Structures are given as structure tokens and as C-alpha cells.
Amino acid sequence: MVTMAFPCARLVVRGVRCLFGSSKATGGASPLAFGVGHPAKGRRGRFVTTTPPDVEVGVASVGNPSRVRGGEVAEVHKDEVDDEVDEQDYEAEEELGLVKTPPPLPSTATSFRSYVGHSETLQKLVRLGMDLWRVERKIPAANILLRLSFEKDVQPRLVLLQSFGLQLDRLGRVLTRNPYLLNPNLLEENLKARVDFLLSRHFTREMVGRMIGAAPFLLSLSVQRLDNRLAFYQNELGLSPRQTRELTSRLPSLITASLAEVEEIMKTMMANLGFRRAELRALVTKVPRILLGNRGRLIRTFDLLHNIIGIPHHLLVEHPQGEQVFRTKLQRIRVRHAFLKSRGLANFDPAHPPSVSLERFAALPDEAFCQEIVGATVQEFLAFQKTI
């Protein structure tokens, strides 16, 4: 009899809800709320099943038992079953907190936080290693990223950067420091022209890749500006093309740095500190980062090394340990020199042994400095510091 199908239809629906959500019968939310079996969208965009399990419904006609599929029963009584599904869907979603409409994306924001969950491009850039919290400080760059399509805009640019010799594990860092490389207005032809220019100046592709990784804004400079900056170092320092190439490949930031500030450092070293041009060239070749340092700190360090400790120009130039000395904290130099002087060991001229290596003097940790150079203990060194 047809009337027997009604409770069976309800049984089918309740069985489905036990799999895909909670109901009053289940006593709460189920850990298998979604994603079990093969769900499909229901009438109101909620998950219901299209293939419920077979259910024994008893007798469809007198003396004629049979098994009837729940889907067939539900189809016969579609209106009542749909009402039951709607009611239980709403109850389950209300318990799970799913009935609230998600807030719309803001038209303006101060961070990417509101957009990352909705943007495939931002999510993939994060997986690539890009630090979005750094990029969002640069408002124009942040606006560019929000408009990009990963497949159309980002992926081809990543392939291009790798073709320049940039390693995959460096892409995230490079794009964090220079997100404008993803700007669609920066034409691929212009980027290729800049790399081709460097290759024409006998930089190898491997060198170019390393240079981009160390100084990402290198590719933001036009061919003319790249040429002018290489010529600046070659002319000001009297370098050969090979020496210019070696210098800038070792420290690519020289190319992207402010030439006015670099020129000021050069003038200070020759006019104020007394280095001749040949000495400046030799020192910069060994310690290129000295050109990017702070002018005031450079003067104070030189005054301590040359005028107080008494290290002549030629020792600062001839020995490659100059980098360690010029980058060491002034207080560290003062204290160590005073300790050496108290022991009669403050001699840095290798022409008059025994002498102390400038590199070891500046770079060694306290324990090694005391044991290997002074022949004292750290406790003695600490006690000495309290007397000065």
C-alpha cells in the first residue's frame, strides 16, 4: 500500500542527515558534517545526497515484500521530503553557525588579511615564499597584487625570471623586496633587454641570476641607467672592464645604490681620510661594502684605527681583513686594543713580529681572542674592562 511509504521516506532522509549534518536526533554536530560519500547541492545550496542507502520499507503491496531505494521513495513523495530536508538542513546549519551570510570584501583595507582567503594569487605567492606583510607597506605594489591573475600575469613572469638564472628558492625573497617586477606594465621585452645588456658586458647568466637575487631592483633600471652606473665605477675608481664586472657582481647593490651617496664616501676617503686613488681602488676591491657604509661611522672608525691605534694607510689597504675591522663595533676595538696594550702586544705591523692579525683581532670571539692572541682568560679580560 502506498501509505506505508511515508514513514519510510522520512527514515531515508534522517539517515542521510546523520551522515551530512547534525539534527535533534543526533544530539549535536557530527564530525562527518560535510564531505562524506558523494554530496551534491540541494535545493537551497546545501549538501544532500543523491544516492541514499537502500532501506527495508516492509510491504509495498499486500503479501508482496520488496526493497525500495530511498531515492525512489523520496521522488514519489517529493514535496513532503523536500520540506523535511529544508527543515533539518536549516536546523543543522544553525547549530553549526553556517546560516550567517559572509561579510562582503572591503573596498579598502590596510592589510592583505581581508583578501588572502579569497585570492588564489595571494595564496600561491605566500606558498612561493613572498612576505605579504612587507609588501602591504608599499601601497602601490599592494594594489597591483590585488589585481593580478596568477595564471595570466604571475606564472609567466616567474618563468621569465627563472630563465634569467634566478633560482626557484630565491623567487619569494626577490618578489618581496621588489614586488613591482609583477607589474603587468613592466614589459617582458624591457626585462629581457636589461638582461641581454648585462650578458653583452660579459656577465654570465649565472652571475646575472645571483645579482638579481642579491639586488632585486636591478631589473627596474633601464639599459641606459645600467650602463651609466657601470661606467661610474669604472671611471671613478680607474677599473678595467673585468675589474668592474667582478666588483659589481660581488656586490650588486652598488649598481642600485644612490650614486650621490657613493660618490660622497669616495670623496671623504680621499679628501678627509687621506687615501690616494690607488689605495681607495685597492681597498674597495677587497672591501666593496665600504662604499655603502655610513659616512660618519667611517670617519670615526678610521680615526680610531689610524690616529689612536696607529695603523697606517698601507696596512688597512694591503690586508683583506679590513672589512672585519671597518664593520666591527668601535667599543669592541677600543677595549681589545687597550687589553693588548696593557700586555705589551699592541703591534699590528707584520714587518715587526710578533704582530697581531687585524682580522683575528676584530673577528674572534672573546674566549678565542683571550686564549689565542693575548694568552689570558676571559675572566681576566672581563676584570680588565671594569678598570677602564
Helices and strands as residue ranges (DSSP letters): G 2-4, H 5-20, E 39-41, E 47-49, E 59-61, E 64-65, H 70-76, H 78-96, H 113-116, H 120-128, H 132-135, H 139-146, I 150-154, H 155-163, G 168-170, H 171-177, G 179-182, H 188-200, H 205-214, G 216-220, H 223-237, H 241-250, H 253-256, H 259-267, I 268-272, H 277-286, G 288-292, H 295-302, I 303-308, H 313-318, H 322-327, H 330-342, H 358-363, H 366-368, I 369-374, H 378-385
